[in-house]
Amino acid sequence: MTAGQPLTVYPIAGIPEVHPHDDLTALILQAVAAQGLTVEDGDIFVVAQKVVSKAEGARVELNTITPSEMAERWAKEWGRDARAVELVFQESRRLVRMQRGLIVSETLHGFVCANAGLDQSNTGGKEVAILLPRDPDASARRMVESVRAATGKTTGAIVADTFGRPWRVGLAQVALGVAGILPLIDHIDQMDDDGRPMAMTVIAAADQLACAADLVCGKTRRVPAALIRGYDGPRGEGSGKELLRDPALDLFR
């Protein structure tokens, strides 16, 4: 077994506040250049979902939402904003669990997370909620294409968000959208060190890359993107949807 090559993760600081219709890729590339970095073939950009959503205008003024009776009851019982609760309902295809003031739902994309990914922190206004990008894979592809057009380099992109984890304390990053890399590394039928074929080992590489980026970006440093260099995993036109478990194989559904 040979060791992998070193992986370098650069936080991309200096990206200004992002507004609807901003050219997010241009802002990121300007910040990369300001740090004295150049883009190389094989680099991977990991970008926080929130700034992608802001640039794409995936935001809702809460005063435009009329809560349903169910949202009103839930909000009153748990001290929540009924408009935000209603928006969670609207962004969900399935309510997985509503308990102790918490809502876990399956989004319209198929992600299972808290509050359908709705975000009310650092949104640019007290009465504004940020939604998940409508098509995170398309967001990642546009970034890869824009980087190629601007630099001539072939790169990858991950749109990442913070999710909780069942049965584990603490939050971690997950890849919502993926372009330019394959999100999974499949070791099934490969031999382990004892000569036995592996039967279930599939690595969520895109999620791991998202977590690596988050370690240098942090949650309070106002650094919404990172550049990863040296990743030697499989390349190709992957999709974040590949990271969603088939309901037929879900033991807990």
C-alpha positions as CSV (number, residue, x, y, z in Angstrom):
1,M,0.0,0.0,0.0
2,T,1.4,3.4,-1.0
3,A,0.8,6.6,0.9
4,G,-1.3,9.3,-0.6
5,Q,0.2,12.7,-1.5
6,P,0.0,15.7,0.8
7,L,-3.2,17.7,0.8
8,T,-3.0,21.5,1.2
9,V,-6.1,23.5,2.2
10,Y,-6.0,27.3,1.8
11,P,-8.7,29.5,3.3
12,I,-9.8,32.2,0.8
13,A,-10.0,35.3,2.9
14,G,-11.1,38.8,1.8
15,I,-14.4,37.8,0.0
16,P,-16.8,40.7,0.5
17,E,-20.4,40.5,1.6
18,V,-22.2,38.7,-1.2
19,H,-25.5,40.1,-2.6
20,P,-28.0,38.7,-5.1
21,H,-26.7,38.6,-8.7
22,D,-23.1,39.0,-7.6
23,D,-20.5,37.1,-9.7
24,L,-19.4,34.8,-6.9
25,T,-16.7,33.1,-8.9
26,A,-15.1,36.4,-9.8
27,L,-15.2,37.5,-6.2
28,I,-13.5,34.2,-5.1
29,L,-10.8,34.5,-7.9
30,Q,-10.1,38.1,-6.9
31,A,-9.6,37.0,-3.3
32,V,-7.3,34.1,-4.4
33,A,-5.1,36.5,-6.4
34,A,-5.0,39.0,-3.5
35,Q,-3.5,36.2,-1.4
36,G,-0.7,35.6,-4.0
37,L,-2.1,32.3,-5.1
38,T,-2.7,31.1,-8.6
39,V,-5.2,28.5,-9.7
40,E,-3.8,25.2,-10.8
41,D,-5.3,22.2,-12.7
42,G,-6.8,19.8,-10.2
43,D,-7.6,22.4,-7.5
44,I,-10.9,22.1,-5.8
45,F,-13.0,25.0,-4.5
46,V,-15.2,24.4,-1.5
47,V,-17.7,27.2,-1.1
48,A,-20.2,27.7,1.7
49,Q,-23.8,27.2,0.7
50,K,-24.9,30.5,2.3
51,V,-22.8,32.7,-0.1
52,V,-23.9,30.6,-3.1
53,S,-27.6,31.1,-2.0
54,K,-27.0,34.8,-1.5
55,A,-25.5,35.2,-5.0
56,E,-28.3,33.2,-6.5
57,G,-31.0,35.1,-4.7
58,A,-32.3,32.1,-2.7
59,R,-33.7,34.3,0.0
60,V,-37.2,35.0,1.4
61,E,-38.6,38.0,3.1
62,L,-40.5,36.5,6.1
63,N,-43.2,39.2,5.8
64,T,-44.2,37.5,2.5
65,I,-45.0,34.2,4.3
66,T,-48.5,33.5,5.7
67,P,-48.3,30.8,8.3
68,S,-50.6,27.8,8.2
69,E,-52.6,26.8,11.3
70,M,-50.1,23.9,11.9
71,A,-47.2,26.4,11.8
72,E,-49.0,28.8,14.2
73,R,-49.6,26.0,16.7
74,W,-46.1,24.7,16.6
75,A,-44.5,28.1,16.8
76,K,-46.7,29.1,19.8
77,E,-45.8,25.9,21.6
78,W,-42.1,26.2,21.2
79,G,-41.5,30.0,20.9
80,R,-40.7,30.0,17.2
81,D,-41.4,32.4,14.4
82,A,-44.5,31.0,12.7
83,R,-43.5,32.4,9.4
84,A,-40.1,30.6,9.5
85,V,-41.8,27.4,10.6
86,E,-44.2,27.7,7.6
87,L,-41.2,28.2,5.3
88,V,-39.6,25.1,6.6
89,F,-42.8,23.2,5.8
90,Q,-42.8,24.7,2.3
91,E,-39.2,23.7,1.7
92,S,-39.8,20.1,2.8
93,R,-41.1,17.1,1.0
94,R,-41.3,15.1,4.2
95,L,-41.3,15.9,7.9
96,V,-39.1,13.3,9.5
97,R,-39.5,14.4,13.1
98,M,-40.9,17.3,15.0
99,Q,-40.0,17.1,18.7
100,R,-38.9,19.4,21.5
101,G,-39.0,22.5,19.2
102,L,-36.8,20.9,16.6
103,I,-37.8,20.0,13.1
104,V,-35.9,17.5,11.0
105,S,-37.2,17.2,7.5
106,E,-36.3,16.0,4.0
107,T,-35.8,18.9,1.7
108,L,-37.2,19.2,-1.8
109,H,-33.7,18.1,-3.0
110,G,-33.7,14.9,-0.8
111,F,-31.4,16.1,2.0
112,V,-32.4,15.2,5.5
113,C,-31.4,18.0,7.9
114,A,-32.7,20.4,10.5
115,N,-35.2,23.0,9.4
116,A,-35.0,22.1,5.7
117,G,-31.6,23.9,5.6
118,L,-33.3,27.3,6.4
119,D,-30.8,29.8,7.7
120,Q,-31.6,33.0,9.6
121,S,-28.1,34.0,10.8
122,N,-26.0,36.5,8.9
123,T,-28.6,36.9,6.2
124,G,-28.4,40.6,5.6
125,G,-31.6,41.4,7.4
126,K,-33.5,40.4,10.5
127,E,-36.6,39.5,8.5
128,V,-34.7,37.5,5.8
129,A,-34.2,33.7,5.6
130,I,-31.7,32.1,3.3
131,L,-32.7,28.9,1.5
132,L,-30.6,26.1,0.1
133,P,-29.6,26.6,-3.6
134,R,-32.3,25.2,-5.8
135,D,-29.8,23.0,-7.7
136,P,-26.5,22.7,-5.8
137,D,-24.9,20.5,-8.5
138,A,-25.7,23.2,-11.1
139,S,-24.2,25.8,-8.8
140,A,-21.0,23.8,-8.6
141,R,-20.9,23.2,-12.3
142,R,-21.3,26.9,-13.0
143,M,-18.3,27.7,-10.8
144,V,-16.1,25.1,-12.5
145,E,-17.1,26.5,-15.9
146,S,-16.5,30.1,-14.8
147,V,-13.1,29.2,-13.4
148,R,-12.1,27.5,-16.6
149,A,-13.3,30.5,-18.6
150,A,-11.3,32.9,-16.4
151,T,-8.1,30.9,-15.9
152,G,-8.0,28.1,-18.4
153,K,-7.7,25.6,-15.6
154,T,-9.7,22.5,-14.9
155,T,-10.9,22.4,-11.3
156,G,-13.5,20.9,-9.1
157,A,-16.1,22.6,-6.9
158,I,-18.1,21.6,-3.9
159,V,-21.1,23.5,-2.4
160,A,-21.0,22.7,1.3
161,D,-23.3,23.1,4.2
162,T,-23.3,22.3,7.9
163,F,-25.5,19.3,9.0
164,G,-26.1,17.6,12.3
165,R,-25.4,13.9,12.5
166,P,-27.7,11.2,14.0
167,W,-26.3,9.6,17.1
168,R,-23.2,11.9,17.1
169,V,-22.7,15.1,19.0
170,G,-21.5,18.1,17.0
171,L,-22.0,19.4,13.5
172,A,-20.0,18.5,10.3
173,Q,-19.8,19.7,6.7
174,V,-21.5,17.8,3.9
175,A,-21.3,18.3,0.1
176,L,-24.6,19.4,-1.3
177,G,-23.4,20.1,-4.8
178,V,-20.4,18.6,-6.6
179,A,-18.7,19.2,-10.0
180,G,-15.4,18.1,-11.4
181,I,-14.8,15.3,-9.0
182,L,-16.5,12.0,-8.1
183,P,-18.1,12.3,-4.6
184,L,-17.5,8.7,-3.6
185,I,-14.5,6.4,-3.6
186,D,-15.7,2.9,-4.0
187,H,-13.5,0.1,-2.5
188,I,-16.1,-2.6,-2.8
189,D,-14.5,-5.9,-4.1
190,Q,-11.0,-4.5,-3.6
191,M,-8.7,-6.6,-1.4
192,D,-7.8,-5.5,2.2
193,D,-4.4,-6.1,3.6
194,D,-5.4,-9.7,4.6
195,G,-6.5,-10.6,1.1
196,R,-10.3,-10.4,1.9
197,P,-12.6,-8.6,-0.5
198,M,-14.2,-5.5,1.0
199,A,-18.0,-5.7,0.8
200,M,-19.3,-2.3,2.0
201,T,-16.5,0.3,2.0
202,V,-17.5,3.4,0.1
203,I,-15.8,6.6,1.2
204,A,-17.8,9.9,1.1
205,A,-14.8,11.8,-0.3
206,A,-16.7,15.0,-1.1
207,D,-18.0,15.3,2.4
208,Q,-14.5,14.7,3.8
209,L,-13.1,17.5,1.5
210,A,-15.9,19.8,2.7
211,C,-14.9,19.1,6.3
212,A,-11.2,19.7,5.6
213,A,-12.2,23.1,4.1
214,D,-14.3,24.0,7.1
215,L,-11.4,23.5,9.5
216,V,-9.5,26.4,7.9
217,C,-12.6,28.5,7.2
218,G,-14.3,28.3,10.6
219,K,-17.7,29.5,11.5
220,T,-16.9,33.0,12.8
221,R,-14.0,34.1,10.6
222,R,-16.1,35.3,7.7
223,V,-14.2,33.0,5.3
224,P,-16.8,31.3,3.1
225,A,-14.5,29.4,0.7
226,A,-11.3,27.4,0.6
227,L,-9.0,26.0,-2.1
228,I,-7.8,22.4,-1.8
229,R,-4.7,21.4,-3.7
230,G,-3.2,17.9,-4.0
231,Y,-6.3,15.8,-3.9
232,D,-5.6,12.6,-5.8
233,G,-9.0,11.0,-5.7
234,P,-11.1,10.1,-8.7
235,R,-12.2,12.9,-11.1
236,G,-15.2,13.1,-13.3
237,E,-18.6,14.6,-13.5
238,G,-20.0,13.6,-10.2
239,S,-23.1,14.8,-8.4
240,G,-24.1,15.5,-4.8
241,K,-27.1,13.4,-5.3
242,E,-24.9,10.3,-5.3
243,L,-24.3,10.9,-1.6
244,L,-28.0,10.4,-0.8
245,R,-28.9,7.0,0.4
246,D,-31.4,5.1,-1.7
247,P,-34.6,4.9,0.4
248,A,-34.8,1.2,-0.4
249,L,-31.5,0.7,1.5
250,D,-32.3,3.0,4.4
251,L,-32.8,0.8,7.5
252,F,-34.4,3.7,9.5
253,R,-37.0,5.0,7.0
